[in-house]
Structure formats: C-alpha cells, structure tokens
Amino acid sequence: MENQQACACKHHKVVPMCIMLIGFVFLLGEMNIFTSGFVSIIWPILLIVIGATKMAKCKCC
C-alpha cells in the first residue's frame, strides 16, 4: 500500500465539525440545556452552513 496522507486543507475538516456540532446541539436540547425553540432555529442554520461548505471548491482537490 502506498503511504497516503490526509489532506491538510481546513475545508475538509469543516463538514465533520459541523456534523458534530449538530449532534451536540441536539444532545444539549435533550438535556434541557437549550430550549426546544433554540434547537429548532439552530439546526437548519447548521445544515445551511454544511451545504455551503460542500458547495465550496477546495484548491487542493
């Protein structure tokens, strides 16, 4: 097998971080740390951020 290194571009790390952030928002909402109104507003915003990140082109790819 060839020695393949992961891309160091920050663009590739944004989507996994946004997915984890969505998970944390839902978890904190279930623990009643965030109100249900806050959770219902923030998760669509996070999905928009993920979509915009996916649409952006990376210079290294």
ChimeraX attribute file (.defattr): number of C-alpha atoms within 10 A of each C-alpha:
attribute: neighborCount
match mode: 1-to-1
recipient: residues
	/A:1	3
	/A:2	4
	/A:3	5
	/A:4	6
	/A:5	6
	/A:6	7
	/A:7	11
	/A:8	9
	/A:9	12
	/A:10	9
	/A:11	15
	/A:12	14
	/A:13	11
	/A:14	15
	/A:15	18
	/A:16	11
	/A:17	12
	/A:18	16
	/A:19	14
	/A:20	12
	/A:21	14
	/A:22	19
	/A:23	13
	/A:24	12
	/A:25	20
	/A:26	18
	/A:27	14
	/A:28	15
	/A:29	17
	/A:30	13
	/A:31	10
	/A:32	10
	/A:33	10
	/A:34	14
	/A:35	12
	/A:36	14
	/A:37	9
	/A:38	11
	/A:39	17
	/A:40	13
	/A:41	10
	/A:42	14
	/A:43	16
	/A:44	12
	/A:45	12
	/A:46	16
	/A:47	15
	/A:48	11
	/A:49	15
	/A:50	17
	/A:51	12
	/A:52	11
	/A:53	16
	/A:54	14
	/A:55	9
	/A:56	9
	/A:57	9
	/A:58	12
	/A:59	7
	/A:60	8
	/A:61	6
